[in-house]
Amino acid sequence: MVLNIIIIRAVYSGSCLENNNQNIDHYLDLRGFVCPINFVKCCLSLENISSSESLKVDLDIGEPEITVVEGLKDKGYKVKRIQKHSHWITLLISSE
């Protein structure tokens, strides 16, 4: 028997996360996930939030960054890079 387990390190939903005086309504930590899983998880999360809410996402630099940013922009979302670290970035995604 084969058991497949996928672990999301952090999923937060609430209005108390803040970034530079901007409320973050939802959070996903997708570092370590490969494409297209990170893009799909972002899309599923965005489907479940209102248009006035935002999603903060941490993900790896490189192909995951390119896939998520370009894919979400193609779907009409606003994507802003708010932090860049040595191996990962933080995005703020909203529909407004």
C-alpha positions in Angstrom: 0.0 0.0 0.0 1.3 3.4 -0.9 0.4 6.4 1.2 0.7 9.9 -0.3 0.9 12.7 2.2 1.0 16.4 1.2 1.8 18.8 4.0 1.1 22.6 3.8 3.4 24.1 6.4 1.2 27.1 7.2 -2.3 28.2 6.2 -3.6 31.2 8.1 -7.0 32.8 7.7 -7.7 35.9 9.7 -7.4 39.7 9.8 -4.6 40.1 12.3 -1.6 39.6 10.0 -0.1 42.9 9.0 2.5 43.9 6.5 3.6 47.6 6.4 0.2 48.7 7.8 -1.7 46.6 5.3 -3.9 43.8 6.6 -3.3 40.4 5.3 -6.4 38.3 5.4 -5.1 34.9 4.3 -1.6 33.3 4.2 0.0 30.3 2.4 3.5 29.0 2.9 4.3 27.2 -0.3 8.1 27.0 0.0 9.3 23.6 -1.2 6.3 22.8 -3.4 6.8 22.2 -7.1 4.9 23.6 -10.1 2.1 23.5 -10.8 1.0 22.6 -7.2 1.8 26.0 -5.8 -0.2 27.7 -8.6 -3.2 25.4 -8.1 -3.1 26.0 -4.3 -3.1 29.8 -4.8 -6.0 29.5 -7.2 -8.0 27.4 -4.8 -7.4 29.8 -1.9 -8.3 32.8 -4.0 -11.6 31.2 -5.0 -12.6 31.0 -1.4 -11.9 34.6 -0.4 -13.9 37.8 -1.1 -12.8 40.4 -3.6 -11.9 42.8 -0.8 -9.5 40.3 0.9 -5.8 39.6 0.1 -3.6 36.5 0.1 0.0 36.6 1.3 2.1 33.8 -0.2 5.7 32.7 0.5 7.2 30.6 -2.3 10.5 29.6 -3.8 12.4 31.9 -6.3 12.6 30.6 -9.9 10.1 28.5 -11.7 7.5 28.6 -8.8 7.7 32.4 -8.7 7.4 32.8 -12.5 4.5 30.3 -12.8 2.5 31.8 -9.9 3.0 35.5 -10.8 2.4 35.1 -14.5 -0.5 32.7 -14.1 -2.3 34.9 -11.5 -1.8 38.0 -13.6 -3.3 36.2 -16.6 -6.3 35.4 -14.4 -6.8 39.1 -13.6 -5.3 39.2 -10.1 -2.9 41.9 -8.8 0.3 40.4 -7.7 2.9 42.5 -5.7 6.3 41.2 -4.5 6.6 42.6 -1.0 9.7 40.8 0.2 12.6 39.0 -1.4 14.9 36.6 0.6 17.9 34.6 -0.6 15.8 31.5 -1.7 12.2 32.6 -1.5 9.8 35.6 -2.0 6.7 36.9 -0.4 3.8 37.9 -2.7 0.6 39.9 -1.9 -2.3 38.9 -4.1 -5.6 40.7 -4.5 -8.4 41.0 -7.0 -8.7 44.8 -6.6 
